[in-house]
Amino acid sequence: MSLQTRPRGLLQHLPMAGPALVLTVFFLVPFGIMVAYSFFHRVEGGFYEPAFELANYARFLTPLFLGVLGFSLTVCALAAVLCTAAAVPFTWFLARLSPRGQTAWLVFILSVLSLSEVIIGFAWSTLLSRSAGISNLFVALGLIETPQAYSPSFLALLLGMCFITFPYTVLVLYPSVTRLDPEVTEAARTLGASPLRTFFTVVVPSLRQAVLATLVLVFVFTLGVYVLPQLLGEPQHWTLSVFITDQAIYQSNIPFAAAVAVFLMLVSLALIGLTLLAGGGRKP
Amino acid sequence: MHDLVLEGVGKSYGSVLAVTDVDLHIPAGKLVCFLGPSGCGKTTLLRLIAGLEQPSRGRLLLDGADISGLPPDRRGFGMVFQSLALFDHLTVGDNIAYALRIRGEGKDSQRRRAEELLEMVRLPGVADRHVSQLSGGQRQRVAIARALAVDPKLFLLDEPLSALDAKLREAMQIELRLLQQRLAVTTILVTHDQREAMTMADLIVVMGDHRVQQVGAPSQIYREPANTFVADFIGTSNLLPVTVEAGAVQFGDRRITVAAIPDGLRRGQPATLLVRPEELHVLPTPDAAGEALPNRLPATVTFVRDVGGTVEVHVDCQGHALIAESLRKDAAPVAPGDAVTVDLPREACRVLAA
């Protein structure tokens, strides 16, 4: 007999009422409003009137929108892969430090979370600038001739996205990595696998669920990033979040912005679903 | 078949000593048990042999060649870990064939070998199952098969049976021993269970206090313990503080004649007398006052443990607790509180340095 049983009857479900209410009022209702707006009719001059038309969704089929969508999905997927690829070995080594060292690193990583997207964006744009950036250091070291501006650029944007999500990925991976039995990697070593081979044939597969969760997390997180593309990217690097803001605030086209937002959410939900399906498929 | 020699091997972590001064010869094709209480350094020693730790001092010679600096993946040993350390993300077959896969062997030969090994550990037909679907005993067999997949030069086992229940453990000890003899693979088994060591080993290395205390065949370790640590650790022991005399020892006012006094012990020196419980006799009559026969001590029964087949009589002898064990049919008819005489046969008395 298990101690945990499903709650039965109205009374036992009562503790759930608070969270359910908050979720309904602050998430479902605004989301419902947004969905409703996405079908509204736009009136030139920044207004809209209640209607039910698919015109806003029909606008998706323009090359401009599809281009932005494609770019957003690509850059976020790339950020997810790069950030996870960096975070897995990092967390692996972190878990092997002394408890004191682990705490120090975790505190440092958590402190990065306290920085806002704006501060991170400005910091990186300064760091990658020509006048005050790291290229000056490279010149001093004799690596390059003259200082260069590395921002705005695609790589700068990617770097910023990875930086902002890195702490989250480490925090997601950390519990699974520390739970790995060290004897399992030792077993692989005694069976003839080199340290690198052990890492890729035993450690990474054992962490598959956590790695997938990290990929999804970074992907969804970076899809919502909205300041970084404007600070670190050129206009062609602006993602769908920027596009939505642009439509809602500068073009005053709330119905289209709402439609894009709904679409973006559906697309990311679909991708998450696919990822989980692919990851869960090999489990018994 | 391969043999291993350890020369002055030691390991320290900073200022903490794990194991020291180990000189050992592991003979080819034999099963050697590292036996000792927890924290005695036996697992560290096994890990040094496996290459999972680097020795702070000394050398390891496999067939005469120094392997001290070789990483574990280049030693070609098979190891069964205490946690079994199976790969949860792989099937049983893929677990067993892991070493073959690392070597780059084809899928077909991997598959064949895995099935062959499963046959050998008497677990056929589970190659496609997932590790998590197996019972504890089955997982045990998979771990053994995996370690034997590439005919290891040495077969290392770190308390492999400790997770099994008592009955299964006893059965696996015999099965594992028969398998080892059939394969004639040089094997080192770490255990804290002396029954397991006695069952399986050709040679027992008793370890305690971070060093080797005695090396010998199981019966030798039991009958001729080298010191009080081994005497105390192996089996149940009756130990009495005595003073060395010529051909005898003195316990209080009683003289106890013994078969031999070990070299290095001189008259008047303190020593320890060992008598195994099954060799100690309890006579149901009080010690005759003034008679003072040699090898007889007066005692009082404190407890009688009747476990069916055998009877244990616990007595108090001048403040020292002694235990006598006998078959039920030979047991003296005594009860707690009875004044009795304890007989220590000359041949059964063994003198150890104090």
HADDOCK unambig.tbl for C-alpha pairs under 7 A between the chains (distance, minus, plus):
assign (segid A and resid 183 and name CA) (segid B and resid 81 and name CA) 6.96 0.50 0.50
assign (segid A and resid 183 and name CA) (segid B and resid 85 and name CA) 5.56 0.50 0.50
assign (segid A and resid 184 and name CA) (segid B and resid 85 and name CA) 4.46 0.50 0.50
assign (segid A and resid 184 and name CA) (segid B and resid 86 and name CA) 6.51 0.50 0.50
assign (segid A and resid 184 and name CA) (segid B and resid 87 and name CA) 6.79 0.50 0.50
assign (segid A and resid 187 and name CA) (segid B and resid 85 and name CA) 6.44 0.50 0.50
assign (segid A and resid 189 and name CA) (segid B and resid 72 and name CA) 5.75 0.50 0.50
assign (segid A and resid 189 and name CA) (segid B and resid 73 and name CA) 4.86 0.50 0.50
assign (segid A and resid 190 and name CA) (segid B and resid 72 and name CA) 5.06 0.50 0.50
assign (segid A and resid 190 and name CA) (segid B and resid 73 and name CA) 5.00 0.50 0.50
assign (segid A and resid 190 and name CA) (segid B and resid 77 and name CA) 6.36 0.50 0.50
assign (segid A and resid 190 and name CA) (segid B and resid 78 and name CA) 6.34 0.50 0.50
assign (segid A and resid 190 and name CA) (segid B and resid 79 and name CA) 6.67 0.50 0.50
assign (segid A and resid 191 and name CA) (segid B and resid 73 and name CA) 6.18 0.50 0.50
assign (segid A and resid 191 and name CA) (segid B and resid 78 and name CA) 6.61 0.50 0.50
assign (segid A and resid 191 and name CA) (segid B and resid 99 and name CA) 4.99 0.50 0.50
assign (segid A and resid 192 and name CA) (segid B and resid 73 and name CA) 3.85 0.50 0.50
assign (segid A and resid 192 and name CA) (segid B and resid 74 and name CA) 6.25 0.50 0.50
assign (segid A and resid 192 and name CA) (segid B and resid 76 and name CA) 6.90 0.50 0.50
assign (segid A and resid 192 and name CA) (segid B and resid 99 and name CA) 6.10 0.50 0.50
assign (segid A and resid 192 and name CA) (segid B and resid 102 and name CA) 6.64 0.50 0.50
assign (segid A and resid 193 and name CA) (segid B and resid 73 and name CA) 5.57 0.50 0.50
assign (segid A and resid 193 and name CA) (segid B and resid 102 and name CA) 6.16 0.50 0.50
assign (segid A and resid 194 and name CA) (segid B and resid 73 and name CA) 6.17 0.50 0.50
assign (segid A and resid 205 and name CA) (segid B and resid 89 and name CA) 6.50 0.50 0.50
assign (segid A and resid 206 and name CA) (segid B and resid 89 and name CA) 5.97 0.50 0.50
